[in-house]
Amino acid sequence: MRYSEPITVGIDGSSNALAAARWAAHTASIHQTTLDIVFAVEAASPPLIEYAVPETFFDAARLGAKAALNAATEVALEEDPDLAPRTHIVTGSPRGELLARSRASSIIAVGASGTGRLTAAFIGSTASALTSHSVCPLAVIRENNDDVGPNGRVTVGVDGSPESLEALDWAAHEATDRAAELVVLSAWDATGFDHTRQAFTTAAHQIEGTLAVPVEAIKRRLPRLRVTTQIVDDAPVAALTKASADSDVVVVGSRGRGGFTGLLLGSTSQRVLHSAQCPLIIVP
């Protein structure tokens, strides 16, 4: 079972973290699994380590953590009153704690931006390392995702790489559990091609053929799943951003052929995370 382990949401007291907690609670309810809410209290910053840090520093940090956990728990119970969220205050690096918990979680959820503890790590220079080492998928949620109602659609970006095919398989099961349509999206930026030439037509057919094989396999395994394939002439980041406007979830693999996921883990990752209008899930 893909959700045999708990869903873990990392919070830091920010509004984006609360949105992540709400999404995680909704997802836990859909998949009927446990929700773990985690707040990591970091040790004193390096310049302070040489000096005695007053115990009141840690007391205040723990009080802030408890308040944030209470707020996140309240949001989760608003989403599903039958949930019994488990809360955890841990000491250490939020990134390290979440990576460790990814070994025993079905999915890790965080906000797209926050107070600088948790979520900054996911949209900054260490995004590639985090995604590379996480054992389970990562979900990145923005505060305004709460404003988007359900569309009954899960979109997955596929570029033919093994990682994107793993994302396709994961997204197919996610769409099934959500009783949603699966949209398989492949973006091909054909700038510079003469669309009237045979080379363009041949390339387009090759893309369609490559994509058709895994899609047909999904249809055979999940015959009740509604599947739509879209091959668009657009830059991958732009295609993902547009697709997010009417999707409940956008799914990509952790690496690719320089298309969807290659861009997400490169210099344009922040652009996608900040422009997406729905949760973004990165599948390792």
BARO-183283 format. One record per residue: residue in one letter; x, y, z of N, C-alpha, C in turn. Coordinates in nm, 3 decimals, decimal comma. Example, Ala and Ser with C-alpha at 12.3 -4.5 7.8 and 13.67 -1.06 7.14 Angstrom:
! residues 2
TORDREN   resn       n.u       n.v       n.w      ca.u      ca.v      ca.w       c.u       c.v       c.w
TORDREN      A     1,319    -0,569     0,780     1,230    -0,450     0,780     1,320    -0,330     0,780
TORDREN      S     1,285    -0,225     0,708     1,367    -0,106     0,714     1,290     0,003     0,787
END
This chain:
! residues 284
TORDREN   resn       n.u       n.v       n.w      ca.u      ca.v      ca.w       c.u       c.v       c.w
TORDREN      M     0,084    -0,120     0,000     0,000     0,000     0,000     0,087     0,125     0,000
TORDREN      R     0,054     0,220    -0,084     0,135     0,340    -0,096     0,124     0,430     0,026
TORDREN      Y     0,016     0,422     0,098    -0,001     0,504     0,217    -0,011     0,418     0,343
TORDREN      S     0,072     0,315     0,349     0,075     0,230     0,467     0,147     0,298     0,583
TORDREN      E     0,230     0,400     0,553     0,302     0,475     0,655     0,231     0,610     0,677
TORDREN      P     0,261     0,678     0,788     0,197     0,807     0,814     0,232     0,912     0,710
TORDREN      I     0,149     1,014     0,700     0,182     1,136     0,626     0,245     1,232     0,727
TORDREN      T     0,360     1,285     0,694     0,431     1,375     0,784     0,429     1,517     0,727
TORDREN      V     0,389     1,613     0,808     0,392     1,753     0,767     0,485     1,829     0,861
TORDREN      G     0,581     1,900     0,802     0,672     1,983     0,880     0,618     2,124     0,887
TORDREN      I     0,610     2,179     1,007     0,556     2,313     1,024     0,658     2,403     1,091
TORDREN      D     0,640     2,534     1,075     0,730     2,630     1,136     0,657     2,754     1,189
TORDREN      G     0,524     2,745     1,196     0,446     2,856     1,247     0,400     2,953     1,141
TORDREN      S     0,438     2,934     1,016     0,399     3,025     0,909     0,262     2,989     0,854
TORDREN      S     0,204     3,082     0,780     0,073     3,057     0,718     0,083     2,949     0,611
TORDREN      N     0,196     2,944     0,540     0,214     2,838     0,441     0,221     2,701     0,507
TORDREN      A     0,279     2,696     0,627     0,286     2,569     0,700     0,146     2,523     0,740
TORDREN      L     0,061     2,618     0,779    -0,077     2,582     0,812    -0,150     2,528     0,690
TORDREN      A    -0,123     2,587     0,573    -0,182     2,536     0,449    -0,133     2,394     0,422
TORDREN      A    -0,005     2,370     0,450     0,050     2,235     0,433    -0,017     2,136     0,529
TORDREN      A    -0,042     2,181     0,653    -0,109     2,095     0,751    -0,250     2,062     0,707
TORDREN      R    -0,320     2,161     0,651    -0,457     2,136     0,602    -0,455     2,036     0,487
TORDREN      W    -0,363     2,055     0,393    -0,353     1,964     0,279    -0,317     1,823     0,326
TORDREN      A    -0,222     1,814     0,418    -0,180     1,684     0,468    -0,295     1,613     0,539
TORDREN      A    -0,375     1,689     0,613    -0,490     1,628     0,682    -0,591     1,577     0,580
TORDREN      H    -0,616     1,657     0,477    -0,709     1,614     0,372    -0,659     1,488     0,304
TORDREN      T    -0,530     1,484     0,276    -0,471     1,367     0,209    -0,473     1,245     0,300
TORDREN      A    -0,447     1,265     0,430    -0,454     1,155     0,525    -0,595     1,100     0,534
TORDREN      S    -0,693     1,188     0,525    -0,833     1,145     0,529    -0,868     1,063     0,405
TORDREN      I    -0,822     1,109     0,290    -0,849     1,037     0,165    -0,790     0,896     0,170
TORDREN      H    -0,668     0,886     0,219    -0,597     0,759     0,215    -0,610     0,680     0,346
TORDREN      Q    -0,686     0,738     0,439    -0,714     0,670     0,567    -0,584     0,625     0,635
TORDREN      T    -0,498     0,722     0,656    -0,371     0,694     0,724    -0,348     0,796     0,833
TORDREN      T    -0,242     0,779     0,909    -0,210     0,863     1,023    -0,142     0,992     0,978
TORDREN      L    -0,164     1,099     1,054    -0,100     1,228     1,026    -0,003     1,261     1,139
TORDREN      D     0,123     1,285     1,106     0,223     1,330     1,200     0,257     1,476     1,172
TORDREN      I     0,249     1,561     1,273     0,282     1,703     1,260     0,411     1,727     1,338
TORDREN      V     0,513     1,778     1,269     0,646     1,787     1,328     0,694     1,931     1,330
TORDREN      F     0,746     1,974     1,444     0,811     2,104     1,457     0,952     2,078     1,509
TORDREN      A     1,053     2,122     1,434     1,192     2,104     1,474     1,245     2,232     1,535
TORDREN      V     1,290     2,224     1,660     1,352     2,338     1,728     1,502     2,328     1,706
TORDREN      E     1,555     2,422     1,630     1,697     2,419     1,601     1,778     2,464     1,722
TORDREN      A     1,898     2,408     1,733     1,990     2,450     1,838     2,036     2,592     1,810
TORDREN      A     2,106     2,651     1,905     2,155     2,788     1,887     2,240     2,797     1,761
TORDREN      S     2,233     2,911     1,695     2,310     2,931     1,572     2,459     2,928     1,604
TORDREN      P     2,544     2,894     1,507     2,688     2,878     1,533     2,755     2,991     1,610
TORDREN      P     2,725     3,120     1,581     2,792     3,226     1,656     2,764     3,222     1,806
TORDREN      L     2,653     3,157     1,847     2,617     3,154     1,988     2,670     3,029     2,059
TORDREN      I     2,714     2,932     1,983     2,754     2,807     2,045     2,871     2,825     2,140
TORDREN      E     2,958     2,923     2,113     3,074     2,944     2,197     3,037     3,001     2,335
TORDREN      Y     2,914     3,046     2,348     2,873     3,108     2,472     2,761     3,025     2,537
TORDREN      A     2,738     3,050     2,663     2,631     2,983     2,733     2,498     3,040     2,686
TORDREN      V     2,412     2,953     2,633     2,281     2,997     2,585     2,181     2,982     2,699
TORDREN      P     2,114     3,091     2,739     2,019     3,083     2,851     1,910     2,980     2,825
TORDREN      E     1,870     2,910     2,927     1,765     2,810     2,913     1,635     2,873     2,868
TORDREN      T     1,618     3,003     2,899     1,496     3,072     2,856     1,484     3,076     2,705
TORDREN      F     1,600     3,071     2,635     1,598     3,066     2,488     1,522     2,943     2,440
TORDREN      F     1,557     2,829     2,500     1,493     2,704     2,460     1,350     2,696     2,511
TORDREN      D     1,323     2,754     2,629     1,187     2,757     2,680     1,095     2,832     2,584
TORDREN      A     1,143     2,947     2,537     1,063     3,026     2,443     1,043     2,952     2,312
TORDREN      A     1,148     2,883     2,267     1,138     2,807     2,142     1,035     2,695     2,155
TORDREN      R     1,035     2,628     2,270     0,940     2,518     2,290     0,797     2,572     2,300
TORDREN      L     0,780     2,687     2,364     0,646     2,747     2,372     0,596     2,783     2,232
TORDREN      G     0,686     2,838     2,150     0,648     2,870     2,012     0,613     2,746     1,933
TORDREN      A     0,688     2,640     1,956     0,661     2,513     1,887     0,525     2,458     1,927
TORDREN      K     0,495     2,462     2,056     0,366     2,412     2,103     0,250     2,492     2,044
TORDREN      A     0,266     2,624     2,039     0,161     2,708     1,981     0,140     2,676     1,834
TORDREN      A     0,250     2,656     1,762     0,239     2,623     1,619     0,175     2,487     1,600
TORDREN      L     0,210     2,390     1,684     0,150     2,257     1,675     0,002     2,261     1,706
TORDREN      N    -0,036     2,340     1,805    -0,178     2,352     1,838    -0,257     2,412     1,722
TORDREN      A    -0,200     2,514     1,659    -0,267     2,577     1,545    -0,280     2,480     1,428
TORDREN      A    -0,174     2,404     1,401    -0,177     2,307     1,291    -0,275     2,194     1,319
TORDREN      T    -0,281     2,151     1,446    -0,375     2,045     1,484    -0,519     2,093     1,466
TORDREN      E    -0,544     2,217     1,504    -0,679     2,273     1,488    -0,720     2,276     1,342
TORDREN      V    -0,628     2,317     1,256    -0,655     2,321     1,112    -0,682     2,180     1,059
TORDREN      A    -0,602     2,084     1,104    -0,619     1,946     1,058    -0,754     1,890     1,099
TORDREN      L    -0,798     1,920     1,222    -0,926     1,869     1,269    -1,043     1,940     1,202
TORDREN      E    -1,023     2,063     1,160    -1,126     2,131     1,080    -1,146     2,058     0,948
TORDREN      E    -1,037     2,006     0,893    -1,044     1,933     0,766    -1,110     1,797     0,785
TORDREN      D    -1,078     1,728     0,895    -1,137     1,598     0,925    -1,141     1,579     1,077
TORDREN      P    -1,256     1,598     1,139    -1,267     1,585     1,285    -1,234     1,446     1,338
TORDREN      D    -1,237     1,346     1,250    -1,209     1,209     1,294    -1,060     1,176     1,297
TORDREN      L    -0,978     1,268     1,246    -0,834     1,244     1,251    -0,784     1,252     1,395
TORDREN      A    -0,677     1,182     1,422    -0,611     1,192     1,552    -0,464     1,224     1,527
TORDREN      P    -0,434     1,350     1,492    -0,296     1,386     1,457    -0,199     1,363     1,573
TORDREN      R    -0,082     1,316     1,540     0,024     1,300     1,638     0,121     1,416     1,622
TORDREN      T     0,153     1,484     1,732     0,241     1,600     1,726     0,376     1,567     1,786
TORDREN      H     0,481     1,627     1,727     0,617     1,597     1,770     0,699     1,726     1,773
TORDREN      I     0,765     1,752     1,885     0,865     1,858     1,893     1,001     1,790     1,901
TORDREN      V     1,087     1,819     1,806     1,219     1,756     1,802     1,325     1,865     1,802
TORDREN      T     1,443     1,832     1,843     1,555     1,926     1,845     1,654     1,888     1,737
TORDREN      G     1,684     1,986     1,652     1,778     1,959     1,544     1,737     2,029     1,417
TORDREN      S     1,805     1,994     1,309     1,779     2,053     1,178     1,646     2,005     1,123
TORDREN      P     1,556     2,097     1,084     1,429     2,054     1,024     1,451     1,968     0,899
TORDREN      R     1,547     2,009     0,816     1,574     1,931     0,695     1,619     1,790     0,731
TORDREN      G     1,711     1,779     0,827     1,759     1,648     0,867     1,650     1,562     0,928
TORDREN      E     1,564     1,624     1,008     1,454     1,551     1,071     1,356     1,500     0,967
TORDREN      L     1,322     1,583     0,871     1,227     1,541     0,768     1,287     1,433     0,678
TORDREN      L     1,414     1,447     0,646     1,478     1,343     0,565     1,480     1,210     0,639
TORDREN      A     1,507     1,213     0,769     1,506     1,090     0,847     1,367     1,030     0,851
TORDREN      R     1,266     1,114     0,867     1,129     1,065     0,874     1,076     1,018     0,738
TORDREN      S     1,142     1,061     0,631     1,097     1,016     0,498     1,114     0,866     0,481
TORDREN      R     1,198     0,805     0,563     1,217     0,660     0,554     1,096     0,584     0,608
TORDREN      A     1,015     0,651     0,688     0,898     0,584     0,747     0,772     0,668     0,728
TORDREN      S     0,765     0,742     0,617     0,647     0,823     0,586     0,600     0,791     0,445
TORDREN      S     0,471     0,806     0,422     0,417     0,788     0,288     0,446     0,909     0,202
TORDREN      I     0,446     1,027     0,264     0,475     1,152     0,194     0,513     1,255     0,298
TORDREN      I     0,602     1,347     0,262     0,640     1,459     0,346     0,578     1,585     0,285
TORDREN      A     0,512     1,666     0,366     0,451     1,790     0,317     0,512     1,909     0,390
TORDREN      V     0,541     2,016     0,316     0,590     2,141     0,373     0,527     2,258     0,299
TORDREN      G     0,532     2,375     0,359     0,487     2,496     0,291     0,592     2,543     0,192
TORDREN      A     0,549     2,622     0,095     0,640     2,669    -0,010     0,734     2,777     0,040
TORDREN      S     0,698     2,846     0,145     0,785     2,945     0,207     0,741     2,961     0,350
TORDREN      G     0,832     3,005     0,434     0,796     3,013     0,575     0,885     3,106     0,652
TORDREN      T     0,917     3,071     0,775     0,993     3,160     0,861     1,143     3,149     0,838
TORDREN      G     1,185     3,062     0,748     1,326     3,047     0,722     1,383     2,920     0,782
TORDREN      R     1,304     2,846     0,860     1,352     2,721     0,918     1,329     2,606     0,820
TORDREN      L     1,200     2,573     0,804     1,169     2,454     0,725     1,175     2,478     0,576
TORDREN      T     1,083     2,563     0,529     1,054     2,562     0,387     1,156     2,634     0,304
TORDREN      A     1,231     2,726     0,362     1,335     2,791     0,284     1,432     2,689     0,228
TORDREN      A     1,454     2,581     0,302     1,546     2,478     0,256     1,496     2,411     0,131
TORDREN      F     1,364     2,406     0,113     1,307     2,333     0,000     1,304     2,416    -0,128
TORDREN      I     1,313     2,549    -0,116     1,311     2,629    -0,237     1,443     2,701    -0,257
TORDREN      G     1,542     2,672    -0,174     1,671     2,734    -0,187     1,770     2,642    -0,255
TORDREN      S     1,898     2,664    -0,222     2,005     2,594    -0,293     2,011     2,445    -0,260
TORDREN      T     1,949     2,402    -0,152     1,957     2,260    -0,113     1,839     2,178    -0,163
TORDREN      A     1,754     2,236    -0,246     1,637     2,162    -0,295     1,676     2,033    -0,365
TORDREN      S     1,781     2,039    -0,446     1,823     1,920    -0,520     1,867     1,809    -0,425
TORDREN      A     1,946     1,845    -0,322     1,995     1,744    -0,228     1,881     1,682    -0,149
TORDREN      L     1,784     1,765    -0,106     1,671     1,713    -0,031     1,590     1,615    -0,115
TORDREN      T     1,563     1,652    -0,238     1,483     1,566    -0,323     1,557     1,438    -0,356
TORDREN      S     1,689     1,448    -0,371     1,768     1,331    -0,405     1,771     1,229    -0,292
TORDREN      H     1,765     1,277    -0,168     1,782     1,188    -0,054     1,651     1,146     0,013
TORDREN      S     1,542     1,213    -0,017     1,415     1,174     0,044     1,371     1,040    -0,010
TORDREN      V     1,330     0,953     0,079     1,286     0,819     0,039     1,144     0,821    -0,013
TORDREN      C     1,063     0,914     0,037     0,922     0,923    -0,004     0,898     1,052    -0,081
TORDREN      P     0,784     1,066    -0,146     0,753     1,190    -0,218     0,748     1,311    -0,126
TORDREN      L     0,777     1,429    -0,184     0,769     1,556    -0,114     0,656     1,639    -0,173
TORDREN      A     0,572     1,694    -0,088     0,463     1,781    -0,133     0,492     1,923    -0,086
TORDREN      V     0,490     2,017    -0,178     0,515     2,158    -0,146     0,385     2,235    -0,165
TORDREN      I     0,340     2,300    -0,058     0,208     2,363    -0,056     0,224     2,514    -0,036
TORDREN      R     0,145     2,591    -0,109     0,144     2,736    -0,091     0,016     2,777    -0,018
TORDREN      E     0,024     2,890     0,050    -0,091     2,937     0,128    -0,214     2,955     0,041
TORDREN      N    -0,196     3,008    -0,080    -0,313     3,034    -0,165    -0,373     2,907    -0,225
TORDREN      N    -0,309     2,791    -0,202    -0,369     2,666    -0,248    -0,503     2,641    -0,180
TORDREN      D    -0,522     2,699    -0,061    -0,649     2,683     0,010    -0,764     2,749    -0,064
TORDREN      D    -0,729     2,845    -0,152    -0,833     2,920    -0,224    -0,884     2,845    -0,346
TORDREN      V    -0,818     2,737    -0,381    -0,854     2,662    -0,502    -0,940     2,543    -0,463
TORDREN      G    -1,060     2,538    -0,518    -1,149     2,427    -0,489    -1,110     2,302    -0,565
TORDREN      P    -1,167     2,188    -0,533    -1,133     2,064    -0,603    -1,175     2,068    -0,749
TORDREN      N    -1,086     2,023    -0,834    -1,113     2,020    -0,978    -1,131     1,878    -1,030
TORDREN      G    -1,101     1,778    -0,946    -1,112     1,640    -0,990    -1,008     1,604    -1,094
TORDREN      R    -0,887     1,661    -1,078    -0,784     1,637    -1,180    -0,647     1,629    -1,112
TORDREN      V    -0,570     1,524    -1,146    -0,431     1,511    -1,106    -0,347     1,515    -1,233
TORDREN      T    -0,252     1,608    -1,239    -0,168     1,623    -1,358    -0,027     1,575    -1,327
TORDREN      V     0,028     1,495    -1,418     0,164     1,446    -1,400     0,247     1,484    -1,522
TORDREN      G     0,365     1,541    -1,497     0,456     1,575    -1,605     0,544     1,457    -1,640
TORDREN      V     0,546     1,421    -1,766     0,621     1,302    -1,811     0,712     1,342    -1,927
TORDREN      D     0,840     1,303    -1,917     0,933     1,332    -2,026     1,000     1,205    -2,080
TORDREN      G     0,950     1,087    -2,035     1,003     0,962    -2,085     1,113     0,903    -2,001
TORDREN      S     1,167     0,978    -1,905     1,273     0,928    -1,819     1,217     0,828    -1,719
TORDREN      P     1,301     0,739    -1,665     1,252     0,643    -1,564     1,189     0,712    -1,444
TORDREN      E     1,246     0,826    -1,403     1,191     0,896    -1,288     1,052     0,951    -1,317
TORDREN      S     1,031     1,001    -1,438     0,900     1,054    -1,471     0,797     0,942    -1,485
TORDREN      L     0,842     0,823    -1,526     0,750     0,709    -1,535     0,711     0,660    -1,396
TORDREN      E     0,803     0,671    -1,301     0,770     0,640    -1,162     0,667     0,741    -1,111
TORDREN      A     0,686     0,867    -1,147     0,589     0,971    -1,109     0,454     0,943    -1,172
TORDREN      L     0,452     0,894    -1,296     0,328     0,860    -1,364     0,254     0,751    -1,288
TORDREN      D     0,325     0,648    -1,248     0,263     0,538    -1,175     0,206     0,587    -1,042
TORDREN      W     0,284     0,668    -0,972     0,240     0,721    -0,843     0,117     0,810    -0,861
TORDREN      A     0,121     0,897    -0,964     0,009     0,988    -0,988    -0,117     0,912    -1,027
TORDREN      A    -0,102     0,802    -1,099    -0,218     0,723    -1,139    -0,291     0,668    -1,019
TORDREN      H    -0,217     0,617    -0,922    -0,280     0,566    -0,800    -0,339     0,679    -0,716
TORDREN      E    -0,271     0,794    -0,717    -0,323     0,909    -0,644    -0,456     0,955    -0,704
TORDREN      A    -0,462     0,960    -0,836    -0,586     0,999    -0,903    -0,697     0,898    -0,875
TORDREN      T    -0,663     0,770    -0,873    -0,762     0,667    -0,843    -0,820     0,687    -0,704
TORDREN      D    -0,733     0,708    -0,605    -0,780     0,726    -0,467    -0,862     0,853    -0,450
TORDREN      R    -0,832     0,953    -0,530    -0,906     1,080    -0,523    -1,029     1,081    -0,613
TORDREN      A    -1,054     0,970    -0,684    -1,164     0,962    -0,781    -1,153     1,078    -0,881
TORDREN      A    -1,031     1,102    -0,926    -1,003     1,215    -1,015    -0,955     1,166    -1,151
TORDREN      E    -0,960     1,255    -1,248    -0,905     1,227    -1,380    -0,753     1,244    -1,374
TORDREN      L    -0,680     1,159    -1,446    -0,536     1,171    -1,458    -0,502     1,237    -1,591
TORDREN      V    -0,432     1,349    -1,585    -0,386     1,417    -1,706    -0,236     1,394    -1,719
TORDREN      V    -0,196     1,326    -1,825    -0,055     1,298    -1,851    -0,004     1,405    -1,947
TORDREN      L     0,084     1,490    -1,897     0,127     1,609    -1,971     0,274     1,598    -2,009
TORDREN      S     0,301     1,614    -2,138     0,438     1,618    -2,186     0,458     1,747    -2,263
TORDREN      A     0,557     1,825    -2,222     0,582     1,954    -2,286     0,704     1,946    -2,375
TORDREN      W     0,689     1,989    -2,497     0,798     1,990    -2,593     0,810     2,132    -2,648
TORDREN      D     0,916     2,200    -2,611     0,938     2,335    -2,661     0,999     2,325    -2,800
TORDREN      A     0,914     2,344    -2,902     0,956     2,324    -3,041     1,005     2,454    -3,105
TORDREN      T     1,050     2,548    -3,024     1,105     2,672    -3,079     1,221     2,642    -3,174
TORDREN      G     1,218     2,699    -3,290     1,324     2,676    -3,388     1,290     2,571    -3,491
TORDREN      F     1,184     2,491    -3,464     1,140     2,391    -3,561     1,048     2,456    -3,663
TORDREN      D     1,061     2,416    -3,786     0,964     2,452    -3,889     0,852     2,350    -3,883
TORDREN      H     0,733     2,393    -3,836     0,623     2,300    -3,814     0,571     2,237    -3,944
TORDREN      T     0,611     2,289    -4,057     0,564     2,234    -4,184     0,657     2,126    -4,238
TORDREN      R     0,771     2,108    -4,176     0,870     2,013    -4,228     0,847     1,873    -4,171
TORDREN      Q     0,893     1,773    -4,248     0,875     1,634    -4,209     0,946     1,603    -4,077
TORDREN      A     1,059     1,669    -4,051     1,134     1,641    -3,928     1,050     1,674    -3,804
TORDREN      F     0,972     1,780    -3,811     0,887     1,817    -3,698     0,779     1,711    -3,678
TORDREN      T     0,716     1,670    -3,786     0,610     1,569    -3,778     0,664     1,438    -3,723
TORDREN      T     0,782     1,398    -3,769     0,843     1,274    -3,722     0,873     1,281    -3,573
TORDREN      A     0,929     1,393    -3,529     0,961     1,410    -3,387     0,835     1,407    -3,301
TORDREN      A     0,731     1,474    -3,348     0,604     1,477    -3,273     0,546     1,337    -3,259
TORDREN      H     0,552     1,257    -3,367     0,500     1,120    -3,363     0,583     1,033    -3,268
TORDREN      Q     0,713     1,056    -3,266     0,799     0,980    -3,176     0,763     1,008    -3,030
TORDREN      I     0,737     1,133    -3,000     0,698     1,169    -2,863     0,565     1,103    -2,827
TORDREN      E     0,470     1,110    -2,918     0,340     1,048    -2,893     0,354     0,898    -2,872
TORDREN      G     0,438     0,833    -2,952     0,455     0,689    -2,939     0,522     0,651    -2,809
TORDREN      T     0,623     0,727    -2,770     0,692     0,700    -2,644     0,599     0,714    -2,526
TORDREN      L     0,514     0,814    -2,530     0,422     0,839    -2,419     0,309     0,737    -2,417
TORDREN      A     0,269     0,688    -2,533     0,154     0,598    -2,541     0,178     0,466    -2,469
TORDREN      V     0,301     0,417    -2,471     0,331     0,285    -2,412     0,302     0,283    -2,261
TORDREN      P     0,361     0,372    -2,181     0,330     0,368    -2,037     0,187     0,405    -2,005
TORDREN      V     0,127     0,493    -2,085    -0,012     0,533    -2,061    -0,105     0,414    -2,082
TORDREN      E    -0,083     0,338    -2,187    -0,167     0,220    -2,212    -0,148     0,116    -2,101
TORDREN      A    -0,026     0,104    -2,050    -0,002     0,011    -1,940    -0,081     0,053    -1,816
TORDREN      I    -0,087     0,183    -1,790    -0,164     0,235    -1,676    -0,312     0,204    -1,696
TORDREN      K    -0,362     0,224    -1,815    -0,504     0,199    -1,843    -0,540     0,052    -1,823
TORDREN      R    -0,447    -0,038    -1,860    -0,474    -0,180    -1,842    -0,478    -0,218    -1,694
TORDREN      R    -0,388    -0,158    -1,615    -0,382    -0,190    -1,473    -0,494    -0,124    -1,394
TORDREN      L    -0,536    -0,006    -1,439    -0,640     0,069    -1,367    -0,751     0,105    -1,466
TORDREN      P    -0,830     0,008    -1,508    -0,928     0,029    -1,616    -1,035     0,133    -1,584
TORDREN      R    -1,062     0,159    -1,456    -1,164     0,257    -1,421    -1,111     0,400    -1,416
TORDREN      L    -0,981     0,415    -1,426    -0,920     0,548    -1,418    -0,939     0,623    -1,550
TORDREN      R    -0,986     0,745    -1,540    -0,999     0,831    -1,657    -0,863     0,895    -1,686
TORDREN      V    -0,811     0,872    -1,805    -0,678     0,921    -1,841    -0,686     1,006    -1,967
TORDREN      T    -0,627     1,125    -1,961    -0,616     1,214    -2,076    -0,469     1,245    -2,100
TORDREN      T    -0,427     1,236    -2,226    -0,289     1,267    -2,261    -0,283     1,401    -2,334
TORDREN      Q    -0,190     1,486    -2,291    -0,170     1,616    -2,355    -0,023     1,634    -2,390
TORDREN      I     0,005     1,655    -2,517     0,140     1,688    -2,562     0,136     1,832    -2,612
TORDREN      V     0,205     1,919    -2,541     0,194     2,062    -2,570     0,327     2,118    -2,618
TORDREN      D     0,318     2,217    -2,704     0,436     2,289    -2,753     0,454     2,409    -2,661
TORDREN      D     0,535     2,389    -2,557     0,553     2,495    -2,458     0,675     2,462    -2,374
TORDREN      A     0,728     2,560    -2,307     0,837     2,536    -2,212     0,781     2,458    -2,094
TORDREN      P     0,854     2,359    -2,042     0,800     2,275    -1,936     0,750     2,351    -1,814
TORDREN      V     0,827     2,451    -1,767     0,784     2,526    -1,649     0,653     2,598    -1,677
TORDREN      A     0,642     2,659    -1,794     0,519     2,729    -1,830     0,402     2,632    -1,839
TORDREN      A     0,427     2,513    -1,895     0,321     2,413    -1,908     0,272     2,367    -1,772
TORDREN      L     0,366     2,344    -1,679     0,329     2,302    -1,544     0,249     2,410    -1,472
TORDREN      T     0,293     2,533    -1,488     0,225     2,644    -1,422     0,082     2,657    -1,473
TORDREN      K     0,064     2,647    -1,604    -0,070     2,656    -1,661    -0,157     2,539    -1,614
TORDREN      A    -0,098     2,420    -1,612    -0,174     2,302    -1,571    -0,218     2,312    -1,425
TORDREN      S    -0,138     2,378    -1,343    -0,170     2,388    -1,200    -0,295     2,470    -1,174
TORDREN      A    -0,336     2,551    -1,271    -0,453     2,639    -1,251    -0,582     2,559    -1,237
TORDREN      D    -0,587     2,441    -1,298    -0,711     2,362    -1,289    -0,681     2,218    -1,248
TORDREN      S    -0,578     2,200    -1,166    -0,544     2,068    -1,112    -0,551     2,072    -0,960
TORDREN      D    -0,582     1,958    -0,902    -0,576     1,946    -0,756    -0,433     1,920    -0,710
TORDREN      V    -0,357     1,852    -0,794    -0,218     1,818    -0,764    -0,142     1,813    -0,895
TORDREN      V    -0,018     1,863    -0,895     0,074     1,843    -1,006     0,188     1,756    -0,955
TORDREN      V     0,220     1,651    -1,030     0,321     1,553    -0,989     0,434     1,551    -1,090
TORDREN      V     0,558     1,548    -1,040     0,675     1,533    -1,126     0,772     1,437    -1,060
TORDREN      G     0,866     1,384    -1,140     0,972     1,302    -1,086     1,085     1,388    -1,034
TORDREN      S     1,174     1,328    -0,956     1,283     1,406    -0,896     1,391     1,443    -0,995
TORDREN      R     1,400     1,368    -1,104     1,496     1,401    -1,209     1,432     1,369    -1,343
TORDREN      G     1,488     1,425    -1,448     1,434     1,397    -1,580     1,539     1,420    -1,686
TORDREN      R     1,493     1,449    -1,804     1,584     1,470    -1,917     1,604     1,619    -1,944
TORDREN      G     1,597     1,697    -1,840     1,614     1,840    -1,859     1,483     1,909    -1,889
TORDREN      G     1,372     1,832    -1,882     1,241     1,891    -1,906     1,179     1,934    -1,777
TORDREN      F     1,068     1,870    -1,741     0,996     1,910    -1,621     1,087     1,913    -1,499
TORDREN      T     1,138     1,796    -1,460     1,204     1,789    -1,331     1,345     1,845    -1,335
TORDREN      G     1,409     1,840    -1,449     1,540     1,902    -1,457     1,532     2,049    -1,425
TORDREN      L     1,426     2,114    -1,470     1,408     2,255    -1,441     1,366     2,278    -1,298
TORDREN      L     1,281     2,190    -1,245     1,233     2,209    -1,109     1,346     2,204    -1,008
TORDREN      L     1,447     2,124    -1,034     1,557     2,112    -0,940     1,672     2,203    -0,978
TORDREN      G     1,654     2,285    -1,079     1,759     2,376    -1,121     1,729     2,519    -1,081
TORDREN      S     1,779     2,613    -1,158     1,772     2,753    -1,119     1,631     2,810    -1,125
TORDREN      T     1,539     2,743    -1,194     1,403     2,797    -1,206     1,305     2,734    -1,107
TORDREN      S     1,356     2,657    -1,011     1,267     2,587    -0,917     1,180     2,684    -0,839
TORDREN      Q     1,238     2,793    -0,790     1,159     2,888    -0,711     1,047     2,949    -0,794
TORDREN      R     1,075     2,970    -0,924     0,972     3,029    -1,010     0,850     2,940    -1,019
TORDREN      V     0,873     2,809    -1,034     0,762     2,715    -1,043     0,688     2,706    -0,910
TORDREN      L     0,762     2,693    -0,801     0,699     2,679    -0,670     0,614     2,801    -0,636
TORDREN      H     0,661     2,919    -0,672     0,588     3,040    -0,638     0,475     3,070    -0,735
TORDREN      S     0,477     3,009    -0,854     0,371     3,036    -0,951     0,264     2,928    -0,953
TORDREN      A     0,295     2,811    -0,897     0,198     2,701    -0,899     0,075     2,738    -0,818
TORDREN      Q    -0,040     2,703    -0,868    -0,166     2,735    -0,803    -0,227     2,613    -0,734
TORDREN      C    -0,152     2,505    -0,730    -0,196     2,385    -0,660    -0,074     2,317    -0,599
TORDREN      P    -0,092     2,222    -0,510     0,022     2,152    -0,451     0,108     2,084    -0,558
TORDREN      L     0,238     2,089    -0,535     0,335     2,025    -0,623     0,397     1,908    -0,549
TORDREN      I     0,396     1,790    -0,609     0,452     1,670    -0,546     0,569     1,620    -0,632
TORDREN      I     0,683     1,600    -0,566     0,803     1,550    -0,632     0,827     1,407    -0,587
TORDREN      V     0,826     1,314    -0,681     0,837     1,171    -0,650     0,980     1,126    -0,673
TORDREN      P     1,045     1,066    -0,572     1,185     1,021    -0,590     1,194     0,898    -0,679
END
